[in-house]
Amino acid sequence: MFRKIVDFFVFSSLYIALCAVVMVWQTSKLLLGTGPSGRLIGFVFFSTICSYNFHWWLTPKSASPSRRVHWSNRHKILHFILYLVGLVGAGVYFLYLLHFLPALLFGVLLTFLYSAPKLPQRFFSQLQKIAVGKTLFLSFVWVYVTSVLPVIVADASWKMSFVLFAAGRFFLIYAICILFDYRDREDDRSQGIKSLITMLDERGIDLLFTVSIALFFVVSISLSFFHYNAFYIFLLLIPGIVTAALYREAKRNFSDDLYYIVLDGLMMFSGVLMLIFRI
């Protein structure tokens, strides 16, 4: 029963939506000194539910089936229902944020384009052939929604420290996405989806991951020049330390728990630590 509850929470994308919400909260609290707009929280939560369930509803059978793939294949109707729920919820909160229409539409377009290659229409399926940078694209979408939108919705002016924070989050998410792409490379190859991970050899993948993690540390530590608290910077670094420590294990152990709970959870981990320590 516990396993079924966990699987539902994670595989229905409620967990990843929670990750997005915590990341938005962390951005607002750290960069702006206040909590985010409740309307933005609602929009991000339901948008994540919508986009991820849409993505999994369209996902075909896997060349390397996992527990999540089997779960998704058995629950296609649930994915579609959750997609509609997310669509309606996001639409309602979207109306409350119409003042920021261009910024929201840009985020919606980016999110749609990531899943668009899975649509059966020829125009969209052709995108698979040019999706070499899909991991970079996904990382950018996450950073835009969780690091840029909160600043835009708050009508705040951009500062160099904000850029560094967003860049640090990008390199952490990209490092995590490299591991997901590594695990899914056989599926990508079978579906004709090109990515850096399907094109690089093992040494190249290791180098790409190392560079991404190194840039994450450099950018995050650079926040110290803008008078951020040392303890706060330490909390930011912890997910990067854990991701680096898990790299070898994640390349051989493709467990759904490791990927969809631990690795996905690392994106919000420093935010959770902030909530615990009430910074």
PyMOL commands that set and color helices and strands:
alter all, ss='L'
color gray80, all
select helices_A, chain A and resi 2-11+14-32+38-58+67-74+76-96+98-118+122-130+134-153+160-183+185-190+196-199+202-226+230-252+256-277
alter helices_A, ss='H'
color red, helices_A
deselect
rebuild
show_as cartoon
